[in-house]
Structures are given as C-alpha cells and as structure tokens.
Amino acid sequence: MSKRDYYEILGVAKNATADEVKKAYRKVAIQFHPDKNPGNKEAEEKFKEAAEAYEVLSNQEKRAQYDRFGHARSGGNGGYGGGHMNMDDIFSQFGDIFGGGGGSPFDSFFGGGGGGRQRQRKGSNLRIKLKLNLEEIANGVEKKIKVNRLVRAEGVTFKTCPTCQGTGQMRKVVNTMLGQMVSTSACNTCGGAGQSIDKRPAGVDSSGLTTKEEIISVKIPAGVADGMQLSMSGKGNDAPGGGVPGDLLILIEETEDKNLKRDGNNLIYDLHISFIDAALGTHVEVPSVGGKVRIKIEPGTQSGKILRLKGKGLRDVNGYETGDQLIYVNVWTPKKLSTDEKTKLESLKDSVNFQPHPDASEKGFFERMKEYFN
C-alpha cells in the first residue's frame, strides 16, 4: 500500500513554516492520541503516521530530501527513521513540543505521562556506515556487520529510586487561568530510569552497562542510494537500568562503479565505437548490472546518439518501477594516421556521402538531452 503524502497527513502546504508544521502536528496528534481513543487501532495508526510525518517535516535536511525524492528516499519504511517508531519513541522524541517541561507532548492535556502511561526509557542509537557496490544495490543484499553495543552487564543489581519511587518521573502542578495544568519531567536522581545502581562489578560503567561485540545480519533492499539511512529497531544500546534498546542507524555509502554511472534509477554507459563501425553498423557487448548485454549499432549511427535499454536500470527502493540503462554513443576519431590511412581517407574526402547533411530526423544536442531527462 502506498504511503500518504506527509504534507497531506498534517494538513499543511508545502511552503508551510516550521511553526505551522509544529502546530498542525499538535492538532492531529491530540485528535488521534491513544488515550483519547482507547482501543481504536485506526486512530493509533493515524497517531503514528502523524508522528512520522512530523519527524521528517520538522527536520530541515530530511524535509529537503523528501521534497526532492518523496518516499523513495526513505527506504520505503523508515529511511528517515519514522517508519520504525513505536509509542515510546513518539512520546520520548517529541516530548517538548507542547512545552510540557520535558515530558510527553500530551502531559498538559492528559494529566501527565500520556494519561497515566508509564513510558520506558530508551537506550541510545548506534550509527554505522555501510559501503555497497552497484551490484549489491541493484539486487539487494544481506550483510553481516560487527557492532559494539552497550548491554546490561551480568551481576549488576538495581534498587528503586527513592526520589521518584520507581516512576522515573517528577510531576509538577502549575496553576493557570485555565485551571491546574500537570507536567512531568525525568527524575533528576535516576535520569528517568526509575532505578539506581546497587551493585556494580568491575569494568561496568555507572549505568550498569558494558560493551559487547555482536554480529548483526542486515537485509538491504534493492534500490537504496548513497546517503540513505536505514533503521533497525532495538539493535542499538541498552537503556541504563532497563527499558527498551535504541536503534541501529545504517548510513548507505555507494561505491563508484568503473563502467556504469548512476542517475537516480537510471544507469549511464559511455560507449566508444570506431568511425567504421558507426558507418557500417555492428554488434557490441556492453556491461550492465545483470551481466553483459549484446546490442546492435545501426549503420550510420551518429556520435551522441543515446540508446535506451528499457528496464535495465535499478529497481525503485519502494518497488514501484525500474529504471533504464542509457548508452551514450561516442564515435572515436583517430588522433594519428599513417600515410596509407591518410591516402585512403583523402580519396573519400569529396564523396557526397562523407559530407555532413543532417536531416530533420537527426536530433540536436539539446533535443537529445530533453528526451533523456524526460
């Protein structure tokens, strides 16, 4: 099922200011908040959908990428990060949007903590770079990568935080002209964990975490692009004192191919042929991501002609379409000629067929470029 436009989800124009985006998200989020719509799965999905839209449109860099590439830049489901968000992610990530003192964006409306919801603390995210060649990008690949995660150490024990009594939150009641407003913030003593460390073995940090090397299998979908970020939920660092682990964020780095150049989902290949092959016609093999492809060069092919191999490009990361391979024909002119070669060419110099006479069917450079970009 196709994803809805982020601007449509929040009900704002594409030129909306950051403040307008924030206000729109606030309105939609209140409307579909789970505590206001208990048991309503449709409302919960709309709530998550709005959070995903706000995460992208409130970030200047992500918004610029979305405006240019749409959902294709997001890896189909969370390249921006939003597709992997759960309720705890949303409450913790956008906790100050309503001025709730660092708590949930709904503290002032639902009595703090999202209507009595006790949120788990989330561990920090891990970020890695992953290099992929063109073949791996074209077909998708599964990679095993080594990461050093912070995990809860064996032998560590905790005790309930005496300040917040294990809730991880401090509540504050403020009298306003509209009545009492309740806000929450993370406990200063335990940092929101609800626990403090009791026994700590040697080599364990003050949060009860230790570093552990792990091998993680990552499935990369076909069609990803350089600079795209994928997210694996729960594969980041453990949360101090318990809670949910952070995410593993994977930044894609595309290595340059020696033959094929990428332009979106299209692949471009520069083909050099001799003047004789261009005049007489021939068959040549050109590289592609699926192996070599044999193509026909028609007699009289002009330099600059662009041949299109339909469907031989890269599959869109969302799976909607596949690009083409474009072959740019360059007729090679010898730089040095032997005496015999000069004599043979000079004998043809005055031949009518060797005089340039382009007809209406011969497209100029700008026409070819216009056709290519369309």
C-alpha positions in Angstrom: 0.0 0.0 0.0 1.4 3.4 -1.0 2.3 5.9 1.8 0.4 9.1 2.2 2.0 12.4 1.5 3.4 13.9 4.7 2.0 17.4 4.0 -1.4 15.8 3.4 -1.2 13.9 6.7 -0.6 17.1 8.7 -2.9 19.3 6.5 -0.2 21.9 5.7 1.0 23.4 2.4 4.4 22.5 1.1 5.7 26.0 1.9 4.5 25.8 5.5 6.8 27.3 8.1 8.4 25.2 10.9 5.9 26.8 13.4 2.9 25.9 11.2 4.1 22.3 10.8 4.5 22.1 14.6 1.0 23.5 15.3 -0.5 21.2 12.7 1.1 18.1 14.2 0.0 19.2 17.7 -3.6 19.3 16.4 -3.6 16.0 14.6 -1.7 14.2 17.5 -4.3 15.4 20.0 -7.1 14.2 17.8 -5.8 10.7 17.4 -4.0 10.3 20.8 -4.4 6.7 22.0 -5.6 7.8 25.5 -8.3 9.9 23.8 -9.3 6.9 21.5 -8.8 3.8 23.7 -8.9 0.6 21.7 -9.2 2.4 18.4 -6.5 0.8 16.2 -7.2 3.1 13.3 -6.7 6.2 15.5 -3.4 4.7 16.8 -2.1 4.2 13.3 -3.0 7.8 12.3 -1.3 8.9 15.5 1.9 7.1 14.4 1.5 8.3 10.8 1.4 11.9 12.1 4.5 11.4 14.2 6.4 10.0 11.2 5.3 13.0 9.1 6.4 15.5 11.8 9.7 13.8 12.3 10.6 14.4 8.6 9.0 17.8 8.0 10.4 19.3 11.3 13.9 18.4 10.2 15.3 20.8 7.6 17.6 18.3 6.0 15.1 15.4 5.9 12.4 17.8 4.6 14.6 18.9 1.8 15.3 15.3 0.8 11.6 14.5 1.0 10.6 17.5 -1.2 13.1 16.3 -3.8 12.7 12.5 -3.7 9.5 11.8 -1.9 9.1 8.5 -0.1 11.7 6.9 -2.4 14.4 8.5 -0.3 13.1 6.9 2.9 13.9 3.3 2.0 10.1 2.6 1.8 9.7 2.2 5.5 11.8 4.2 7.8 14.8 5.5 5.9 14.0 8.8 7.6 13.5 6.9 10.9 9.8 7.4 11.3 8.7 4.0 9.9 10.1 2.2 12.9 8.7 4.4 15.6 6.6 2.9 18.4 4.6 4.7 21.1 7.6 5.0 23.4 9.7 6.5 20.5 7.0 9.1 19.8 6.4 10.1 23.5 10.1 10.4 24.2 11.2 12.0 20.9 8.6 14.8 20.7 8.3 15.3 24.5 8.8 19.1 24.5 6.6 20.1 21.5 3.8 21.2 23.8 6.0 22.9 26.4 5.4 20.1 28.8 8.6 20.6 30.8 10.4 17.8 29.0 7.7 15.3 29.4 5.1 13.9 27.0 3.7 16.3 24.4 0.3 15.4 25.9 1.2 16.0 29.6 -0.8 19.2 29.8 -3.9 17.6 28.2 -3.9 14.1 29.7 -2.7 14.7 33.2 0.9 13.8 32.7 2.6 10.7 31.4 0.2 10.4 28.4 -2.9 9.8 30.5 -1.2 7.7 33.1 1.1 5.9 30.6 4.4 5.0 32.2 7.0 5.2 29.4 10.0 3.0 29.3 13.4 4.7 28.9 15.1 4.1 25.6 18.8 3.4 25.0 20.9 5.5 22.7 21.1 4.8 19.0 24.1 3.4 17.2 25.3 4.7 13.9 27.4 2.9 11.3 28.3 3.4 7.6 27.9 0.6 5.1 29.6 0.6 1.7 27.8 -1.1 -1.1 28.7 -1.6 -4.8 26.3 -1.2 -7.7 25.5 -4.9 -8.0 24.6 -5.1 -4.3 22.4 -2.0 -4.7 20.7 -3.4 -7.8 19.8 -6.8 -6.3 19.6 -6.1 -2.6 22.0 -7.9 -0.2 22.2 -9.3 3.2 25.3 -8.2 5.2 26.7 -9.4 8.4 28.2 -6.4 10.3 30.2 -6.2 13.5 28.9 -3.7 16.1 30.0 -2.8 19.7 26.8 -2.4 21.7 26.3 -1.3 25.3 24.4 -4.1 27.0 23.3 -4.6 30.6 26.1 -6.4 32.4 25.7 -9.6 34.3 25.9 -9.3 38.1 24.5 -5.8 38.2 21.7 -5.1 40.6 19.5 -2.1 40.9 17.3 -0.6 43.6 14.2 1.6 43.3 15.0 5.3 43.1 13.9 6.9 46.4 13.2 10.2 44.7 10.6 9.2 42.2 9.6 5.9 43.8 10.4 4.0 40.6 8.2 6.0 38.3 11.2 7.8 36.6 9.2 11.0 36.5 8.6 14.1 38.6 5.2 15.7 38.4 4.7 19.4 38.6 1.3 21.2 39.0 1.0 24.7 37.7 -2.0 27.0 38.3 -3.0 28.8 35.2 -6.0 30.9 34.1 -7.4 27.7 32.6 -7.0 25.8 35.8 -4.4 23.4 37.0 -2.0 22.0 34.4 0.1 19.0 35.2 3.5 18.5 33.6 6.1 15.8 34.0 9.9 15.6 33.6 12.5 13.0 34.0 13.7 12.4 37.6 16.9 14.2 38.3 18.2 11.4 40.5 17.8 8.4 38.2 17.6 10.2 34.9 14.1 8.7 34.2 15.2 5.1 34.7 13.2 4.7 38.0 16.2 2.8 39.4 19.7 3.5 40.7 22.6 1.0 40.6 23.1 -1.0 43.7 25.9 -3.5 42.9 28.4 -2.9 40.1 31.0 -5.5 39.0 34.4 -4.3 37.9 34.6 -3.0 34.3 30.9 -1.9 34.3 30.0 1.8 33.9 27.9 3.8 36.3 24.7 2.9 34.3 25.3 -0.8 34.7 26.3 -1.3 31.1 29.3 -2.9 29.4 30.5 -3.1 25.8 29.8 -6.3 23.9 30.7 -7.2 20.3 27.9 -8.6 18.2 27.4 -9.8 14.7 24.2 -8.5 13.2 22.6 -9.6 10.0 21.3 -6.6 7.9 19.0 -7.0 4.9 19.4 -4.2 2.5 16.6 -3.7 0.0 17.3 -3.2 -3.7 17.5 0.4 -4.9 19.0 2.2 -1.9 21.0 5.3 -2.7 24.1 7.0 -1.3 23.2 9.0 1.8 20.1 7.0 2.6 19.6 5.9 6.2 18.0 2.7 7.3 17.0 1.8 10.8 16.9 -1.5 12.7 14.7 -1.1 15.8 16.1 -2.4 19.1 19.6 -3.1 17.8 21.2 -0.1 19.4 22.5 0.3 23.0 20.5 -1.0 26.0 18.8 1.6 28.2 20.5 2.2 31.6 18.6 0.5 34.4 16.3 -1.3 31.9 13.9 -0.2 29.3 14.0 -0.6 25.5 17.2 -0.7 23.4 17.9 2.1 21.0 18.1 1.6 17.2 20.9 0.8 14.8 21.1 3.5 12.1 22.8 2.4 8.9 24.1 5.1 6.6 24.5 3.9 3.0 27.7 4.7 1.1 27.6 3.8 -2.6 31.0 3.0 -4.1 31.6 4.2 -7.7 31.4 1.6 -10.5 34.1 1.7 -13.1 31.7 1.3 -16.0 28.3 2.4 -15.1 27.2 5.8 -13.7 24.0 6.2 -11.7 21.4 8.9 -12.2 18.5 8.2 -9.9 17.3 4.7 -11.0 18.8 5.0 -14.5 22.3 3.8 -15.4 24.5 5.5 -17.9 27.3 3.9 -20.0 29.7 5.7 -22.4 30.2 3.5 -25.5 33.1 4.3 -27.8 33.0 2.9 -31.3 35.1 3.4 -34.4 34.1 5.5 -37.4 33.9 2.4 -39.5 31.6 0.6 -37.1 29.4 3.7 -36.9 29.2 3.8 -40.7 28.8 0.1 -41.4 26.9 -0.9 -38.3 28.0 -3.7 -35.9 27.1 -5.6 -32.7 28.8 -4.9 -29.4 28.6 -6.0 -25.8 28.1 -3.5 -23.1 28.2 -4.1 -19.3 25.0 -4.0 -17.2 24.2 -4.9 -13.6 22.9 -8.3 -14.8 26.0 -9.1 -16.9 26.9 -8.2 -20.4 24.2 -7.3 -22.9 24.7 -7.5 -26.7 23.3 -4.6 -28.6 23.0 -3.7 -32.3 24.6 -0.5 -33.7 22.7 0.5 -36.8 24.6 1.6 -39.9 25.0 5.4 -40.0 24.8 5.8 -36.2 25.8 9.4 -35.2 28.1 10.3 -32.3 26.0 11.5 -29.4 23.1 9.1 -30.1 21.5 7.7 -26.9 20.3 4.1 -26.9 17.9 3.1 -24.2 17.7 -0.4 -22.7 14.3 -0.5 -21.1 14.2 -1.9 -17.5 18.0 -2.5 -17.3 18.4 0.2 -14.6 17.8 0.0 -10.9 14.6 -1.0 -9.2 13.0 1.7 -7.2 13.5 1.2 -3.5 9.8 1.2 -3.0 9.4 -1.4 -5.7 7.1 0.8 -7.9 9.2 0.9 -11.1 12.6 0.1 -12.6 14.9 2.5 -14.3 16.6 2.1 -17.7 20.2 1.8 -18.9 21.2 4.7 -21.3 24.0 4.1 -23.7 25.7 7.2 -24.9 27.4 6.5 -28.3 30.8 8.2 -28.9 32.3 7.8 -32.4 36.1 7.7 -31.9 38.2 9.8 -34.2 41.8 8.7 -34.6 44.3 11.2 -33.3 47.2 10.0 -35.5 47.0 8.4 -39.0 49.6 6.5 -41.1 50.5 7.7 -44.6 48.4 4.8 -46.1 45.4 5.7 -43.9 45.6 9.4 -44.9 45.7 8.4 -48.5 42.6 6.2 -48.3 40.6 8.8 -46.3 41.6 11.6 -48.7 40.3 9.6 -51.6 36.9 9.7 -50.0 37.0 13.3 -48.9 35.0 14.6 -51.8 32.5 11.8 -51.8 28.9 13.1 -51.3 28.2 10.5 -48.6 31.1 11.9 -46.5 29.7 15.4 -46.5 27.6 16.4 -43.4 23.9 16.7 -44.3 21.7 16.2 -41.3 18.0 15.8 -42.0 15.0 16.6 -39.8 15.2 13.2 -38.1 18.6 14.0 -36.7 18.1 15.4 -33.2 20.4 18.1 -31.9 22.2 18.1 -28.6 19.5 20.0 -26.6 16.8 17.8 -28.1 18.6 14.7 -27.1 19.1 16.0 -23.6 15.5 17.0 -23.3 14.4 13.5 -24.4 16.9 11.9 -22.0 15.7 13.8 -18.9 12.1 13.1 -19.8 
